[in-house]
Amino acid sequence: MLIERLEENIAVIENNDGSHVEISRYILPKDAKEGDFLVFDGEKYAVDKKATEMARKRISKYSEMI
C-alpha cells in the first residue's frame, strides 16, 4: 500500500492491486508522509521503511538517468 496523497483529514491509499481507498489520516503513524509504503497488521498501519527507501532509491536513480 502506498500513501498517494494526504489531505486535511484523509489519506488516499493506493492498494497493491491499483485500487484506491480513503482512510482517516489520524489512524496513520504521525511520521507517515506522501510516497511512504504501508503495512497493515490487522489492527494498525505502520510505515514500511525498507520498501519506502527502496522505492525512493529507484526513483532517484531513474531521475539521474534523465
Backbone as CSV, one residue per row, in Angstrom:
resi,resn,N_x,N_y,N_z,CA_x,CA_y,CA_z,C_x,C_y,C_z
1,MET,0.841,-1.172,0.000,0.000,0.000,0.000,0.888,1.237,0.000
2,LEU,0.459,2.234,-0.727,1.234,3.459,-0.882,0.371,4.657,-0.521
3,ILE,0.925,5.590,0.232,0.209,6.826,0.503,0.351,7.693,-0.736
4,GLU,-0.731,7.804,-1.484,-0.697,8.595,-2.711,-0.739,10.080,-2.395
5,ARG,-1.640,10.453,-1.498,-1.688,11.860,-1.095,-2.360,11.985,0.263
6,LEU,-2.013,13.064,0.937,-2.598,13.401,2.223,-3.386,14.681,2.067
7,GLU,-4.597,14.656,2.517,-5.430,15.841,2.522,-5.679,16.210,3.972
8,GLU,-6.500,17.199,4.203,-6.684,17.701,5.563,-6.960,16.585,6.570
9,ASN,-7.993,15.798,6.340,-8.369,14.764,7.301,-8.312,13.352,6.750
10,ILE,-7.949,13.208,5.478,-7.923,11.870,4.887,-6.588,11.593,4.207
11,ALA,-6.351,10.314,4.049,-5.203,9.848,3.278,-5.751,8.997,2.148
12,VAL,-5.275,9.233,0.947,-5.662,8.420,-0.198,-4.571,7.370,-0.364
13,ILE,-4.991,6.109,-0.247,-4.065,4.984,-0.274,-4.266,4.204,-1.561
14,GLU,-3.155,3.898,-2.242,-3.217,3.014,-3.399,-2.870,1.610,-2.928
15,ASN,-3.806,0.699,-3.115,-3.577,-0.694,-2.738,-2.686,-1.378,-3.759
16,ASN,-2.202,-2.548,-3.414,-1.299,-3.287,-4.293,-1.939,-3.652,-5.618
17,ASP,-3.271,-3.734,-5.672,-3.963,-4.073,-6.918,-4.292,-2.845,-7.760
18,GLY,-3.856,-1.652,-7.315,-4.084,-0.425,-8.055,-5.345,0.318,-7.657
19,SER,-6.179,-0.299,-6.834,-7.388,0.378,-6.371,-7.013,1.418,-5.315
20,HIS,-7.942,2.341,-5.064,-7.695,3.406,-4.104,-8.740,3.371,-3.003
21,VAL,-8.328,3.770,-1.833,-9.236,3.854,-0.694,-8.871,5.097,0.102
22,GLU,-9.873,5.712,0.692,-9.632,6.857,1.574,-9.794,6.393,3.007
23,ILE,-8.822,6.756,3.842,-8.897,6.423,5.262,-8.640,7.696,6.064
24,SER,-9.012,7.655,7.312,-8.745,8.787,8.184,-7.241,8.957,8.337
25,ARG,-6.790,10.156,8.149,-5.357,10.444,8.268,-4.850,10.168,9.684
26,TYR,-5.750,10.234,10.650,-5.356,10.121,12.049,-5.069,8.695,12.496
27,ILE,-5.374,7.710,11.656,-5.027,6.336,12.043,-3.670,5.914,11.479
28,LEU,-3.044,6.806,10.729,-1.688,6.546,10.223,-0.667,6.961,11.280
29,PRO,0.536,6.428,11.198,1.590,6.904,12.095,1.812,8.401,11.881
30,LYS,2.165,9.107,12.931,2.338,10.563,12.855,3.404,10.970,11.838
31,ASP,4.418,10.127,11.633,5.507,10.477,10.715,5.249,10.027,9.274
32,ALA,4.082,9.445,8.987,3.769,8.990,7.634,3.608,10.190,6.703
33,LYS,4.112,10.022,5.479,4.013,11.110,4.504,3.737,10.548,3.121
34,GLU,3.382,11.436,2.203,3.116,11.018,0.835,4.322,10.269,0.274
35,GLY,4.042,9.184,-0.424,5.111,8.378,-1.002,5.575,7.242,-0.121
36,ASP,5.131,7.207,1.128,5.507,6.116,2.026,4.688,4.873,1.710
37,PHE,5.327,3.725,1.835,4.637,2.451,1.736,4.185,2.051,3.130
38,LEU,3.047,1.386,3.194,2.466,0.998,4.477,2.277,-0.510,4.553
39,VAL,2.256,-0.995,5.766,1.820,-2.357,6.058,0.707,-2.238,7.091
40,PHE,-0.233,-3.167,7.047,-1.342,-3.196,7.990,-1.356,-4.568,8.626
41,ASP,-1.283,-4.618,9.942,-1.213,-5.902,10.638,-2.573,-6.390,11.125
42,GLY,-3.640,-5.788,10.619,-4.972,-6.170,11.052,-5.525,-5.248,12.121
43,GLU,-4.628,-4.481,12.752,-5.041,-3.548,13.792,-4.563,-2.133,13.537
44,LYS,-3.355,-2.003,13.021,-2.791,-0.666,12.820,-1.894,-0.640,11.587
45,TYR,-1.685,0.576,11.108,-0.793,0.810,9.977,0.592,1.182,10.493
46,ALA,1.600,0.789,9.726,2.976,1.175,10.028,3.663,1.476,8.702
47,VAL,4.612,2.394,8.731,5.389,2.706,7.533,6.362,1.549,7.299
48,ASP,6.380,1.053,6.065,7.333,0.023,5.668,8.587,0.760,5.209
49,LYS,9.484,0.986,6.133,10.664,1.807,5.861,11.550,1.205,4.771
50,LYS,11.674,-0.107,4.752,12.523,-0.750,3.748,11.945,-0.561,2.344
51,ALA,10.647,-0.821,2.173,10.019,-0.660,0.855,10.045,0.799,0.412
52,THR,9.817,1.715,1.348,9.831,3.139,1.020,11.218,3.572,0.567
53,GLU,12.229,3.158,1.272,13.599,3.533,0.914,14.001,2.949,-0.438
54,MET,13.626,1.703,-0.685,13.950,1.077,-1.973,13.277,1.827,-3.123
55,ALA,12.021,2.213,-2.937,11.307,2.952,-3.986,11.948,4.310,-4.220
56,ARG,12.329,4.981,-3.168,12.961,6.296,-3.317,14.298,6.179,-4.040
57,LYS,15.046,5.130,-3.763,16.318,4.924,-4.459,16.092,4.661,-5.943
58,ARG,15.073,3.852,-6.280,14.765,3.584,-7.698,14.385,4.870,-8.413
59,ILE,13.563,5.680,-7.768,13.129,6.942,-8.377,14.319,7.872,-8.563
60,SER,15.181,7.957,-7.556,16.352,8.816,-7.632,17.289,8.357,-8.758
61,LYS,17.491,7.056,-8.837,18.365,6.506,-9.876,17.782,6.789,-11.262
62,TYR,16.476,6.637,-11.414,15.817,6.893,-12.685,15.938,8.359,-13.069
63,SER,15.697,9.262,-12.106,15.756,10.694,-12.444,17.177,11.150,-12.756
64,GLU,18.192,10.470,-12.261,19.560,10.800,-12.619,19.850,10.421,-14.069
65,MET,19.133,9.427,-14.580,19.353,8.960,-15.946,18.712,9.910,-16.973
66,ILE,17.759,10.686,-16.546,17.032,11.566,-17.478,17.825,12.828,-17.749
